[in-house]
Amino acid sequence: MPTIEGTAVRKLVIACDAGMASSVLMSVQLRKHLGDVVVEHSPLDALPEDADVVLTHGKLADRVRAAAGDRPVIAYTAVVGDPAVRDLVAAIRAGEPISG
């Protein structure tokens, strides 16, 4: 399972499937919480090479993991208030390991 230290996260990408507006909403929310981290959304088949961590909906997690290579992939189920997203933000802020 790929792991990265929270202090090393410079770019977080929210991967989506075509037509899902949740990644746009999620990126706006996360930018507010992660000021020094670049937060972008991207189609899952076009993940940026410089992404350190990839966040995606649980239904897409297997497909995103196949495309993400050695980058951690964190799956969420709810756009607002999801514990996985809350834990990811906390780990980045605290500099703790992130696995996924």
Disulfide bonds with the S-S distance in Angstrom:
none
